[in-house]
């Protein structure tokens, strides 16, 4: 899922991260997919935070993606 998300245009990424509930689902899929592929304690902690507070993190990620073309702490 993380490869699919990063292959989308920046506009599509930002739109997916701005829509409530959709951004939470996208965050969950992208973050946990990255944990399963790459591992790492930071990725696990961020994935757990996104699981329980994904709506706010999703909006911050939308801004971060718009500015830097990647998710926060990715």
Residue, then its C-alpha position, 0 to 999 in steps of 0.5 A: x500500500x505504501x508503494x501505491x500511495x507514493x506512486x500517486x501524484x502529490x495532489x491525489x495524496x493530499x486529497x486522500x489525506x484531507x478527507x476525514x475517515x479516508x485519511x485515517x484508513x490511508x494512514x493505517x494502510x500506508x504506515x502498517x505496510x511500511x512497518x511490515x516491509x521495513x520494520x523499525x521502532x520509530x515506524x512501529x510507534x508512529x503506526x500505533x499513534x496513527x491507529x488511535x489518533x489518525x485523524x489529526x495525524x492525517x491532516x498534519x501529513x496532508x500539509x507535510x506531503x504538500x510541502x515535502x512530498x512525504x509523510x511525517x517521520x517516514 
